[in-house]
Amino acid sequence: MSKIINVTCAIILKDKKILVAQRSEKMKLPLKWEFPGGKLEFNENETDCIKREIKEEININIEILQKLSNNIHDYGTFKINLIPFLVQYISGEIKLAEHKDYRLLERSQLSNLDWAEADLPIVEEFLKLEI
């Protein structure tokens, strides 16, 4: 039985658009699109984790607006519990530390991307939100 990895991710709202990130060729699930985030560290709470990960990966500061529904996804060789947060961009210049690319998209454009499978239910839930 594979261990479940707890991973936070952020749906980042900036200038009425949504920031999405493309995984690099070196990462698992290369070139798939995702909401950026990362693994929960030992003794770290979910909100501290997402703020730290977004600062490390994208170089921006965020404010958490709300938590969405977790999604447990089995990729076969590993399982993740994806913990999504709807967040607001506060400050900082976007600089990618790990990802290949990013885009600021309208809600209507989200369905056009080749998403990492674990992110798909989160995209669907986000599209149903009244924001």
Sequence and secondary structure as in RCSB ss.txt:
>XXXX:A:sequence
MSKIINVTCAIILKDKKILVAQRSEKMKLPLKWEFPGGKLEFNENETDCIKREIKEEININIEILQKLSNNIHDY
GTFKINLIPFLVQYISGEIKLAEHKDYRLLERSQLSNLDWAEADLPIVEEFLKLEI
>XXXX:A:secstr
   EEEEEEEEEEETTEEEEEE  TTSSSTT EE  EEE  TT  HHHHHHHHHHHHH  EEEEEEE   EEEE 
SS EEEEEEEEEEEEE     SS SEEEEE GGGGGGS B GGGHHHHHHHHHS  
